Amino acid sequence: MGPDPWDIGDAFTAAGIMMSKNGASAQTRDAEWRAAQIYFAGGRWNNPTYYFYGDQVMELAGVIQEQLNIITK
């Protein structure tokens, strides 16, 4: 059986691959924000109407990173 988009493991993996191909692998804030925007809005990623999504993704990423920093000290 092939990948199943309704399987959380398969869906999470596919999203990660897509984000990486769209630039997130550069591991900069701007590249990750852009990849999130493309994930959400496709070719319309640079439309300011959709900036809320990339901004929220990066805010959540910051919170998660802060928590990881606390538990890995």
C-alpha positions as CSV (number, residue, x, y, z in Angstrom):
1,M,0.0,0.0,0.0
2,G,1.2,3.5,-0.8
3,P,1.2,6.7,1.2
4,D,-2.2,7.7,2.6
5,P,-2.9,11.4,3.1
6,W,-5.3,10.5,5.9
7,D,-2.6,8.8,7.9
8,I,-1.0,11.4,10.2
9,G,2.5,10.0,9.7
10,D,2.3,10.1,5.9
11,A,0.7,13.5,5.9
12,F,3.3,14.9,8.3
13,T,6.1,13.5,6.2
14,A,4.6,14.9,3.0
15,A,4.2,18.3,4.5
16,G,7.8,18.2,5.6
17,I,9.0,17.3,2.2
18,M,6.9,20.0,0.6
19,M,8.2,22.6,3.1
20,S,11.8,21.6,2.4
21,K,11.4,21.8,-1.3
22,N,9.8,25.2,-0.9
23,G,12.9,26.5,0.9
24,A,12.5,25.8,4.6
25,S,15.7,23.6,4.5
26,A,17.7,26.9,4.3
27,Q,16.7,27.2,8.0
28,T,16.3,30.9,8.1
29,R,13.3,32.7,9.4
30,D,12.5,34.2,6.0
31,A,12.9,30.9,4.1
32,E,10.7,29.1,6.6
33,W,8.1,31.9,6.5
34,R,8.0,31.7,2.7
35,A,7.7,27.9,2.8
36,A,4.7,28.2,5.2
37,Q,3.1,30.8,2.9
38,I,3.5,28.5,-0.2
39,Y,2.1,25.6,1.8
40,F,-1.0,27.7,2.7
41,A,-1.5,29.9,-0.4
42,G,0.4,28.2,-3.3
43,G,1.2,30.7,-6.0
44,R,-0.5,33.5,-4.2
45,W,1.9,33.1,-1.2
46,N,3.1,36.7,-1.5
47,N,-0.4,38.3,-1.2
48,P,-0.5,40.3,2.0
49,T,-4.0,39.0,2.7
50,Y,-2.4,35.6,3.6
51,Y,0.6,36.9,5.6
52,F,-1.3,36.1,8.8
53,Y,-0.6,32.4,8.2
54,G,3.1,32.7,7.9
55,D,3.3,35.0,10.8
56,Q,1.3,32.7,13.0
57,V,3.4,29.7,12.0
58,M,6.6,31.5,12.8
59,E,5.2,32.7,16.1
60,L,4.3,29.2,17.1
61,A,7.7,27.9,15.9
62,G,9.3,30.5,18.3
63,V,7.2,29.3,21.2
64,I,8.1,25.7,20.5
65,Q,11.8,26.5,20.2
66,E,11.7,28.4,23.5
67,Q,10.2,25.3,25.2
68,L,12.8,23.0,23.6
69,N,15.6,25.3,24.8
70,I,14.2,25.0,28.4
71,I,14.1,21.2,28.4
72,T,17.4,20.6,26.7
73,K,19.5,22.7,29.1
